[in-house]
């Protein structure tokens, strides 16, 4: 979706996140903000399961957001903001899987 949008990466990275106001967008952003704390907790307890459970919950929030909100819309500013939001869990999920030693395919 991100690659097919045809938007310059610099425009996506600079998108105005304040345009993201839907409940599913807020829930996903809140979940993403938890990641550093979850990693710190897992490191402190020497236990990987908080990361695995968090990844599952993050993927669920991502799915709920994607099912509820159209990303590739005519409003360019909102489209850019949603593409920025879509790019963030992609990277965070990859980072979490790497911490667990799990490979993630670039494409499915």
N, CA, C and O atoms as a GROMACS GRO file, in nm:
protein
  432
    1UNK      N    1   0.083  -0.118   0.000
    1UNK     CA    2   0.000   0.000   0.000
    1UNK      C    3   0.088   0.125   0.000
    1UNK      O    4   0.063   0.218  -0.077
    2UNK      N    5   0.189   0.128   0.084
    2UNK     CA    6   0.275   0.245   0.094
    2UNK      C    7   0.350   0.266  -0.037
    2UNK      O    8   0.359   0.378  -0.087
    3UNK      N    9   0.403   0.158  -0.091
    3UNK     CA   10   0.477   0.167  -0.216
    3UNK      C   11   0.385   0.201  -0.334
    3UNK      O   12   0.427   0.270  -0.427
    4UNK      N   13   0.262   0.154  -0.331
    4UNK     CA   14   0.167   0.178  -0.440
    4UNK      C   15   0.102   0.315  -0.434
    4UNK      O   16   0.035   0.355  -0.529
    5UNK      N   17   0.120   0.388  -0.325
    5UNK     CA   18   0.056   0.518  -0.310
    5UNK      C   19   0.116   0.622  -0.404
    5UNK      O   20   0.051   0.720  -0.439
    6UNK      N   21   0.241   0.601  -0.443
    6UNK     CA   22   0.305   0.696  -0.534
    6UNK      C   23   0.338   0.830  -0.472
    6UNK      O   24   0.349   0.930  -0.543
    7UNK      N   25   0.352   0.832  -0.341
    7UNK     CA   26   0.384   0.957  -0.270
    7UNK      C   27   0.531   0.956  -0.232
    7UNK      O   28   0.584   0.852  -0.191
    8UNK      N   29   0.599   1.070  -0.246
    8UNK     CA   30   0.740   1.076  -0.208
    8UNK      C   31   0.758   1.044  -0.059
    8UNK      O   32   0.680   1.089   0.025
    9UNK      N   33   0.861   0.967  -0.028
    9UNK     CA   34   0.887   0.927   0.111
    9UNK      C   35   0.905   1.048   0.201
    9UNK      O   36   0.863   1.046   0.317
   10UNK      N   37   0.967   1.153   0.150
   10UNK     CA   38   0.988   1.274   0.231
   10UNK      C   39   0.855   1.339   0.267
   10UNK      O   40   0.840   1.391   0.378
   11UNK      N   41   0.758   1.336   0.175
   11UNK     CA   42   0.626   1.392   0.204
   11UNK      C   43   0.553   1.310   0.309
   11UNK      O   44   0.484   1.364   0.395
   12UNK      N   45   0.567   1.177   0.300
   12UNK     CA   46   0.504   1.089   0.398
   12UNK      C   47   0.565   1.112   0.536
   12UNK      O   48   0.493   1.122   0.636
   13UNK      N   49   0.697   1.121   0.542
   13UNK     CA   50   0.766   1.140   0.670
   13UNK      C   51   0.732   1.274   0.734
   13UNK      O   52   0.734   1.287   0.856
   14UNK      N   53   0.700   1.374   0.652
   14UNK     CA   54   0.670   1.508   0.704
   14UNK      C   55   0.520   1.531   0.722
   14UNK      O   56   0.479   1.644   0.753
   15UNK      N   57   0.439   1.429   0.704
   15UNK     CA   58   0.293   1.445   0.712
   15UNK      C   59   0.250   1.491   0.850
   15UNK      O   60   0.315   1.462   0.950
   16UNK      N   61   0.140   1.564   0.853
   16UNK     CA   62   0.085   1.620   0.977
   16UNK      C   63   0.001   1.514   1.049
   16UNK      O   64  -0.111   1.484   1.008
   17UNK      N   65   0.055   1.459   1.155
   17UNK     CA   66  -0.014   1.353   1.230
   17UNK      C   67  -0.135   1.406   1.306
   17UNK      O   68  -0.218   1.326   1.351
   18UNK      N   69  -0.148   1.537   1.322
   18UNK     CA   70  -0.264   1.591   1.393
   18UNK      C   71  -0.394   1.571   1.314
   18UNK      O   72  -0.503   1.588   1.368
   19UNK      N   73  -0.382   1.534   1.188
   19UNK     CA   74  -0.501   1.506   1.106
   19UNK      C   75  -0.561   1.369   1.136
   19UNK      O   76  -0.670   1.337   1.089
   20UNK      N   77  -0.490   1.289   1.213
   20UNK     CA   78  -0.537   1.155   1.248
   20UNK      C   79  -0.623   1.164   1.374
   20UNK      O   80  -0.572   1.175   1.485
   21UNK      N   81  -0.754   1.159   1.355
   21UNK     CA   82  -0.846   1.181   1.467
   21UNK      C   83  -0.943   1.067   1.493
   21UNK      O   84  -1.018   1.071   1.590
   22UNK      N   85  -0.943   0.965   1.408
   22UNK     CA   86  -1.035   0.853   1.426
   22UNK      C   87  -0.996   0.771   1.549
   22UNK      O   88  -0.878   0.764   1.583
   23UNK      N   89  -1.092   0.711   1.616
   23UNK     CA   90  -1.060   0.630   1.734
   23UNK      C   91  -0.959   0.518   1.707
   23UNK      O   92  -0.874   0.490   1.791
   24UNK      N   93  -0.969   0.455   1.592
   24UNK     CA   94  -0.874   0.347   1.561
   24UNK      C   95  -0.734   0.402   1.537
   24UNK      O   96  -0.635   0.336   1.568
   25UNK      N   97  -0.725   0.523   1.482
   25UNK     CA   98  -0.595   0.586   1.463
   25UNK      C   99  -0.532   0.618   1.598
   25UNK      O  100  -0.413   0.595   1.620
   26UNK      N  101  -0.613   0.672   1.687
   26UNK     CA  102  -0.564   0.705   1.821
   26UNK      C  103  -0.520   0.580   1.895
   26UNK      O  104  -0.416   0.579   1.961
   27UNK      N  105  -0.599   0.473   1.885
   27UNK     CA  106  -0.565   0.348   1.954
   27UNK      C  107  -0.433   0.292   1.902
   27UNK      O  108  -0.350   0.246   1.980
   28UNK      N  109  -0.412   0.297   1.771
   28UNK     CA  110  -0.288   0.247   1.713
   28UNK      C  111  -0.169   0.333   1.757
   28UNK      O  112  -0.064   0.279   1.791
   29UNK      N  113  -0.186   0.464   1.757
   29UNK     CA  114  -0.077   0.551   1.800
   29UNK      C  115  -0.043   0.529   1.948
   29UNK      O  116   0.074   0.531   1.986
   30UNK      N  117  -0.145   0.509   2.030
   30UNK     CA  118  -0.121   0.480   2.172
   30UNK      C  119  -0.043   0.349   2.187
   30UNK      O  120   0.051   0.342   2.266
   31UNK      N  121  -0.083   0.248   2.112
   31UNK     CA  122  -0.015   0.119   2.120
   31UNK      C  123   0.132   0.134   2.080
   31UNK      O  124   0.220   0.080   2.146
   32UNK      N  125   0.157   0.207   1.972
   32UNK     CA  126   0.295   0.226   1.927
   32UNK      C  127   0.379   0.298   2.031
   32UNK      O  128   0.498   0.270   2.044
   33UNK      N  129   0.319   0.390   2.104
   33UNK     CA  130   0.393   0.464   2.206
   33UNK      C  131   0.435   0.375   2.322
   33UNK      O  132   0.527   0.410   2.396
   34UNK      N  133   0.370   0.262   2.340
   34UNK     CA  134   0.402   0.169   2.448
   34UNK      C  135   0.527   0.087   2.422
   34UNK      O  136   0.585   0.032   2.516
   35UNK      N  137   0.571   0.078   2.298
   35UNK     CA  138   0.677  -0.015   2.261
   35UNK      C  139   0.805   0.001   2.342
   35UNK      O  140   0.857  -0.100   2.390
   36UNK      N  141   0.859   0.122   2.359
   36UNK     CA  142   0.982   0.132   2.438
   36UNK      C  143   0.967   0.080   2.581
   36UNK      O  144   1.059   0.017   2.634
   37UNK      N  145   0.853   0.104   2.641
   37UNK     CA  146   0.829   0.056   2.778
   37UNK      C  147   0.823  -0.097   2.781
   37UNK      O  148   0.877  -0.160   2.872
   38UNK      N  149   0.758  -0.156   2.682
   38UNK     CA  150   0.747  -0.303   2.675
   38UNK      C  151   0.885  -0.366   2.659
   38UNK      O  152   0.916  -0.466   2.722
   39UNK      N  153   0.968  -0.306   2.573
   39UNK     CA  154   1.103  -0.359   2.553
   39UNK      C  155   1.184  -0.346   2.682
   39UNK      O  156   1.256  -0.438   2.719
   40UNK      N  157   1.172  -0.233   2.750
   40UNK     CA  158   1.245  -0.214   2.875
   40UNK      C  159   1.200  -0.316   2.981
   40UNK      O  160   1.282  -0.371   3.054
   41UNK      N  161   1.070  -0.339   2.988
   41UNK     CA  162   1.016  -0.437   3.083
   41UNK      C  163   1.068  -0.577   3.053
   41UNK      O  164   1.108  -0.651   3.143
   42UNK      N  165   1.067  -0.613   2.926
   42UNK     CA  166   1.116  -0.745   2.887
   42UNK      C  167   1.265  -0.760   2.919
   42UNK      O  168   1.308  -0.866   2.964
   43UNK      N  169   1.342  -0.656   2.897
   43UNK     CA  170   1.486  -0.661   2.927
   43UNK      C  171   1.509  -0.670   3.078
   43UNK      O  172   1.595  -0.745   3.124
   44UNK      N  173   1.433  -0.593   3.152
   44UNK     CA  174   1.448  -0.593   3.298
   44UNK      C  175   1.417  -0.730   3.356
   44UNK      O  176   1.487  -0.778   3.445
   45UNK      N  177   1.311  -0.794   3.306
   45UNK     CA  178   1.269  -0.924   3.358
   45UNK      C  179   1.336  -1.042   3.287
   45UNK      O  180   1.314  -1.158   3.322
   46UNK      N  181   1.418  -1.012   3.186
   46UNK     CA  182   1.481  -1.116   3.104
   46UNK      C  183   1.377  -1.214   3.052
   46UNK      O  184   1.394  -1.336   3.058
   47UNK      N  185   1.267  -1.157   3.001
   47UNK     CA  186   1.154  -1.237   2.956
   47UNK      C  187   1.102  -1.182   2.824
   47UNK      O  188   1.058  -1.066   2.819
   48UNK      N  189   1.105  -1.260   2.718
   48UNK     CA  190   1.062  -1.207   2.588
   48UNK      C  191   0.910  -1.204   2.567
   48UNK      O  192   0.863  -1.138   2.474
   49UNK      N  193   0.833  -1.272   2.651
   49UNK     CA  194   0.690  -1.283   2.622
   49UNK      C  195   0.616  -1.150   2.621
   49UNK      O  196   0.520  -1.139   2.544
   50UNK      N  197   0.653  -1.046   2.699
   50UNK     CA  198   0.581  -0.919   2.684
   50UNK      C  199   0.592  -0.861   2.543
   50UNK      O  200   0.497  -0.800   2.493
   51UNK      N  201   0.706  -0.881   2.481
   51UNK     CA  202   0.724  -0.830   2.344
   51UNK      C  203   0.634  -0.908   2.248
   51UNK      O  204   0.568  -0.849   2.163
   52UNK      N  205   0.630  -1.040   2.262
   52UNK     CA  206   0.547  -1.122   2.174
   52UNK      C  207   0.399  -1.086   2.189
   52UNK      O  208   0.329  -1.073   2.089
   53UNK      N  209   0.352  -1.070   2.311
   53UNK     CA  210   0.212  -1.035   2.334
   53UNK      C  211   0.183  -0.895   2.281
   53UNK      O  212   0.078  -0.872   2.222
   54UNK      N  213   0.277  -0.802   2.302
   54UNK     CA  214   0.258  -0.666   2.252
   54UNK      C  215   0.252  -0.665   2.099
   54UNK      O  216   0.169  -0.595   2.041
   55UNK      N  217   0.338  -0.742   2.033
   55UNK     CA  218   0.337  -0.749   1.887
   55UNK      C  219   0.202  -0.800   1.837
   55UNK      O  220   0.148  -0.747   1.739
   56UNK      N  221   0.147  -0.901   1.904
   56UNK     CA  222   0.015  -0.952   1.866
   56UNK      C  223  -0.092  -0.844   1.879
   56UNK      O  224  -0.175  -0.826   1.790
   57UNK      N  225  -0.089  -0.771   1.991
   57UNK     CA  226  -0.187  -0.666   2.014
   57UNK      C  227  -0.170  -0.550   1.916
   57UNK      O  228  -0.268  -0.492   1.870
   58UNK      N  229  -0.045  -0.517   1.883
   58UNK     CA  230  -0.019  -0.410   1.788
   58UNK      C  231  -0.071  -0.449   1.649
   58UNK      O  232  -0.133  -0.368   1.580
   59UNK      N  233  -0.045  -0.573   1.609
   59UNK     CA  234  -0.095  -0.620   1.479
   59UNK      C  235  -0.248  -0.617   1.476
   59UNK      O  236  -0.307  -0.586   1.372
   60UNK      N  237  -0.310  -0.649   1.587
   60UNK     CA  238  -0.456  -0.644   1.596
   60UNK      C  239  -0.506  -0.500   1.582
   60UNK      O  240  -0.603  -0.475   1.510
   61UNK      N  241  -0.441  -0.406   1.648
   61UNK     CA  242  -0.479  -0.265   1.637
   61UNK      C  243  -0.456  -0.213   1.495
   61UNK      O  244  -0.537  -0.136   1.443
   62UNK      N  245  -0.348  -0.256   1.431
   62UNK     CA  246  -0.321  -0.218   1.294
   62UNK      C  247  -0.431  -0.271   1.202
   62UNK      O  248  -0.480  -0.198   1.115
   63UNK      N  249  -0.470  -0.395   1.221
   63UNK     CA  250  -0.576  -0.454   1.140
   63UNK      C  251  -0.709  -0.379   1.160
   63UNK      O  252  -0.780  -0.352   1.064
   64UNK      N  253  -0.742  -0.346   1.285
   64UNK     CA  254  -0.866  -0.273   1.314
   64UNK      C  255  -0.864  -0.136   1.246
   64UNK      O  256  -0.965  -0.092   1.190
   65UNK      N  257  -0.750  -0.068   1.253
   65UNK     CA  258  -0.739   0.062   1.188
   65UNK      C  259  -0.755   0.049   1.037
   65UNK      O  260  -0.830   0.125   0.976
   66UNK      N  261  -0.685  -0.045   0.977
   66UNK     CA  262  -0.688  -0.063   0.832
   66UNK      C  263  -0.828  -0.100   0.784
   66UNK      O  264  -0.870  -0.058   0.676
   67UNK      N  265  -0.901  -0.177   0.864
   67UNK     CA  266  -1.038  -0.215   0.828
   67UNK      C  267  -1.135  -0.099   0.841
   67UNK      O  268  -1.236  -0.093   0.771
   68UNK      N  269  -1.105  -0.005   0.931
   68UNK     CA  270  -1.197   0.105   0.958
   68UNK      C  271  -1.172   0.230   0.873
   68UNK      O  272  -1.266   0.304   0.844
   69UNK      N  273  -1.049   0.253   0.834
   69UNK     CA  274  -1.014   0.379   0.767
   69UNK      C  275  -0.957   0.353   0.628
   69UNK      O  276  -0.870   0.268   0.610
   70UNK      N  277  -1.006   0.428   0.533
   70UNK     CA  278  -0.948   0.422   0.398
   70UNK      C  279  -0.821   0.505   0.399
   70UNK      O  280  -0.819   0.616   0.453
   71UNK      N  281  -0.717   0.454   0.340
   71UNK     CA  282  -0.588   0.524   0.339
   71UNK      C  283  -0.569   0.602   0.210
   71UNK      O  284  -0.535   0.721   0.214
   72UNK      N  285  -0.591   0.540   0.100
   72UNK     CA  286  -0.568   0.603  -0.030
   72UNK      C  287  -0.692   0.679  -0.073
   72UNK      O  288  -0.774   0.630  -0.151
   73UNK      N  289  -0.705   0.801  -0.020
   73UNK     CA  290  -0.822   0.886  -0.044
   73UNK      C  291  -0.780   1.009  -0.122
   73UNK      O  292  -0.661   1.030  -0.147
   74UNK      N  293  -0.878   1.090  -0.160
   74UNK     CA  294  -0.850   1.210  -0.240
   74UNK      C  295  -0.785   1.322  -0.159
   74UNK      O  296  -0.705   1.398  -0.213
   75UNK      N  297  -0.817   1.334  -0.031
   75UNK     CA  298  -0.757   1.437   0.054
   75UNK      C  299  -0.610   1.404   0.075
   75UNK      O  300  -0.576   1.313   0.152
   76UNK      N  301  -0.523   1.477   0.007
   76UNK     CA  302  -0.380   1.446   0.006
   76UNK      C  303  -0.320   1.455   0.146
   76UNK      O  304  -0.239   1.370   0.183
   77UNK      N  305  -0.356   1.555   0.223
   77UNK     CA  306  -0.298   1.573   0.356
   77UNK      C  307  -0.332   1.457   0.448
   77UNK      O  308  -0.246   1.406   0.520
   78UNK      N  309  -0.457   1.414   0.446
   78UNK     CA  310  -0.499   1.300   0.530
   78UNK      C  311  -0.437   1.172   0.477
   78UNK      O  312  -0.394   1.086   0.555
   79UNK      N  313  -0.431   1.157   0.345
   79UNK     CA  314  -0.368   1.039   0.286
   79UNK      C  315  -0.222   1.029   0.331
   79UNK      O  316  -0.176   0.921   0.368
   80UNK      N  317  -0.149   1.139   0.327
   80UNK     CA  318  -0.010   1.139   0.371
   80UNK      C  319   0.001   1.103   0.519
   80UNK      O  320   0.089   1.026   0.558
   81UNK      N  321  -0.088   1.158   0.601
   81UNK     CA  322  -0.086   1.128   0.744
   81UNK      C  323  -0.113   0.980   0.768
   81UNK      O  324  -0.049   0.918   0.853
   82UNK      N  325  -0.207   0.924   0.695
   82UNK     CA  326  -0.240   0.782   0.712
   82UNK      C  327  -0.128   0.693   0.660
   82UNK      O  328  -0.101   0.588   0.718
   83UNK      N  329  -0.063   0.734   0.553
   83UNK     CA  330   0.053   0.658   0.505
   83UNK      C  331   0.166   0.662   0.608
   83UNK      O  332   0.235   0.562   0.628
   84UNK      N  333   0.183   0.777   0.672
   84UNK     CA  334   0.284   0.787   0.778
   84UNK      C  335   0.249   0.693   0.892
   84UNK      O  336   0.335   0.624   0.946
   85UNK      N  337   0.121   0.690   0.928
   85UNK     CA  338   0.078   0.600   1.035
   85UNK      C  339   0.098   0.454   0.993
   85UNK      O  340   0.136   0.372   1.076
   86UNK      N  341   0.073   0.421   0.869
   86UNK     CA  342   0.091   0.283   0.822
   86UNK      C  343   0.238   0.243   0.823
   86UNK      O  344   0.270   0.127   0.849
   87UNK      N  345   0.326   0.336   0.795
   87UNK     CA  346   0.469   0.305   0.790
   87UNK      C  347   0.527   0.279   0.929
   87UNK      O  348   0.621   0.201   0.944
   88UNK      N  349   0.471   0.342   1.028
   88UNK     CA  350   0.527   0.331   1.163
   88UNK      C  351   0.513   0.190   1.221
   88UNK      O  352   0.614   0.134   1.264
   89UNK      N  353   0.394   0.130   1.225
   89UNK     CA  354   0.388  -0.007   1.279
   89UNK      C  355   0.466  -0.106   1.195
   89UNK      O  356   0.515  -0.207   1.247
   90UNK      N  357   0.477  -0.081   1.067
   90UNK     CA  358   0.558  -0.170   0.983
   90UNK      C  359   0.700  -0.179   1.038
   90UNK      O  360   0.756  -0.288   1.049
   91UNK      N  361   0.758  -0.064   1.072
   91UNK     CA  362   0.895  -0.062   1.123
   91UNK      C  363   0.901  -0.117   1.266
   91UNK      O  364   0.991  -0.194   1.299
   92UNK      N  365   0.805  -0.077   1.349
   92UNK     CA  366   0.807  -0.121   1.489
   92UNK      C  367   0.785  -0.272   1.500
   92UNK      O  368   0.851  -0.339   1.579
   93UNK      N  369   0.694  -0.326   1.420
   93UNK     CA  370   0.673  -0.470   1.421
   93UNK      C  371   0.799  -0.544   1.376
   93UNK      O  372   0.835  -0.647   1.433
   94UNK      N  373   0.864  -0.492   1.275
   94UNK     CA  374   0.989  -0.554   1.228
   94UNK      C  375   1.095  -0.549   1.338
   94UNK      O  376   1.167  -0.646   1.358
   95UNK      N  377   1.105  -0.436   1.408
   95UNK     CA  378   1.201  -0.424   1.518
   95UNK      C  379   1.170  -0.524   1.629
   95UNK      O  380   1.261  -0.589   1.682
   96UNK      N  381   1.042  -0.536   1.665
   96UNK     CA  382   1.004  -0.630   1.770
   96UNK      C  383   1.031  -0.774   1.732
   96UNK      O  384   1.080  -0.852   1.814
   97UNK      N  385   1.002  -0.810   1.609
   97UNK     CA  386   1.031  -0.945   1.563
   97UNK      C  387   1.181  -0.972   1.563
   97UNK      O  388   1.225  -1.082   1.598
   98UNK      N  389   1.259  -0.873   1.523
   98UNK     CA  390   1.404  -0.890   1.524
   98UNK      C  391   1.456  -0.912   1.667
   98UNK      O  392   1.546  -0.992   1.688
   99UNK      N  393   1.399  -0.840   1.763
   99UNK     CA  394   1.440  -0.860   1.903
   99UNK      C  395   1.413  -1.004   1.948
   99UNK      O  396   1.487  -1.058   2.030
  100UNK      N  397   1.308  -1.064   1.894
  100UNK     CA  398   1.274  -1.202   1.930
  100UNK      C  399   1.347  -1.304   1.846
  100UNK      O  400   1.336  -1.424   1.869
  101UNK      N  401   1.422  -1.256   1.747
  101UNK     CA  402   1.495  -1.348   1.660
  101UNK      C  403   1.409  -1.410   1.552
  101UNK      O  404   1.442  -1.516   1.499
  102UNK      N  405   1.298  -1.344   1.519
  102UNK     CA  406   1.206  -1.395   1.419
  102UNK      C  407   1.225  -1.313   1.291
  102UNK      O  408   1.226  -1.190   1.295
  103UNK      N  409   1.241  -1.382   1.179
  103UNK     CA  410   1.256  -1.309   1.053
  103UNK      C  411   1.119  -1.267   1.002
  103UNK      O  412   1.020  -1.338   1.020
  104UNK      N  413   1.115  -1.152   0.939
  104UNK     CA  414   0.988  -1.101   0.884
  104UNK      C  415   1.007  -1.082   0.733
  104UNK      O  416   1.103  -1.019   0.690
  105UNK      N  417   0.916  -1.138   0.654
  105UNK     CA  418   0.929  -1.120   0.509
  105UNK      C  419   0.904  -0.975   0.471
  105UNK      O  420   0.822  -0.906   0.532
  106UNK      N  421   0.974  -0.928   0.370
  106UNK     CA  422   0.955  -0.792   0.321
  106UNK      C  423   0.819  -0.779   0.251
  106UNK      O  424   0.757  -0.673   0.254
  107UNK      N  425   0.774  -0.887   0.188
  107UNK     CA  426   0.646  -0.886   0.117
  107UNK      C  427   0.573  -1.016   0.145
  107UNK      O  428   0.634  -1.120   0.173
  108UNK      N  429   0.443  -1.007   0.136
  108UNK     CA  430   0.360  -1.128   0.149
  108UNK      C  431   0.272  -1.140   0.027
  108UNK      O  432   0.194  -1.234   0.016
   0.00000   0.00000   0.00000
